[in-house]
Amino acid sequence: MRTLTELFVIGALIYLGWEQSFKERVDQVRERVDQVRAKVTGKQTQAAPQEIVAMTPTPPPPPRIVPGIIREPTPQHGAWRLDPRHRSPLDPPQQSPSPP
């Protein structure tokens, strides 16, 4: 039953947000509430002006240098395959030198 309710709520949110954004809907509701409040009280309420501030990207922090840690270069990937001394269980047995 809970899953059905969750699916219903998600479907309702998708339906409401499909044609018009939620911010626009909230602004409409606030305007209507202000209009009703003005009719009831007889005075106009002023909303605080909202400023749109452009976001400035913050520079990434500099890398921390930790003393005592030296980064070694990584070995070439697959280098073990090119190593002639590398043996695997599937390699043929080595011929042992026979005594003369």
N, C-alpha and C positions, 0 to 999 in steps of 0.2 A: 504494500500500500504506500509505503514511504517513497519507493522508487517511482511509482506512478505519479505521486504528487510532485516529486522533483522534476520529472519529465514534463509535467504540465507547466510548472513555473518556468522552466527553461524555454519551452515552446512559447509561452506568453511573452517573455522578454525578447525573444527573437522576433515575434510578430510586432511588438510595439516599436522595436528599434529598426525595423526593416525600411520604412519609408522616411522616418524622421529621427534625427539623433536625440538621445536622451537629454542632452544639454538644451536643445531647442524646446523640448517638451517641458522641462523644468522652468525655463524662462517664461513660457506661456502660462504655466500654472501660477508662477509668482505674479505676473501681470494681472491675472484674474483675481487672485487673492487681494492684491493692492486695490483693484477696482471695487471689490465688494467691501473692503475695509473703509475705503473712501466714502462709499455710499452710507455705510452704517455710522461712521464717526463724523462725517461731514468735512474732513480735512484730508489733504493729499499727503501721502508719505513719499519721501524721496529716497530712492535707493542710492547706496554709496557707489560712486563711479568706480568702475573696475579698470585698472590699467593693464595693458598687455605689455609685458616686459619680454624683450627678445632674449632667448637663452644664448649665452656665450659659452662655447665649449671650454671645459676646463682642461688644462694641459695634463698629460699623464705624469704621474709621479716619477722622479728619477729612480733608476734601479739602485737597490741597496747593495753596497759592497760589503761583504762579510769577510773580515780578515781570516786567513788560514784556510780558506776553501779555494782550491785551484781547479778550475774546470779543465778536464783533459778532453782532447778531441775524441769523438766517437769513432770506433773502427768502421771500416767500410762494410756495408751490409752484404752478406753473402760471401765474405772473404774466406770463411771456413771451407767453402766448397772448392776454392781454388788452391787450398793448402795441400801439397803432395803428401805430407806426413799424416793427414787426417785419415783415420780408419773408421769404418762403420761395420756393423755386423753383416751387411750384405756384400761386402767386398770379398773377393776370392782369397783363400788362405795364402799366406806368403810361403814361398818355397824356402825351407830352412837349408842352409848350406850342408851338403852331405860330406861326411869325412872321406878323404881319398883312400 
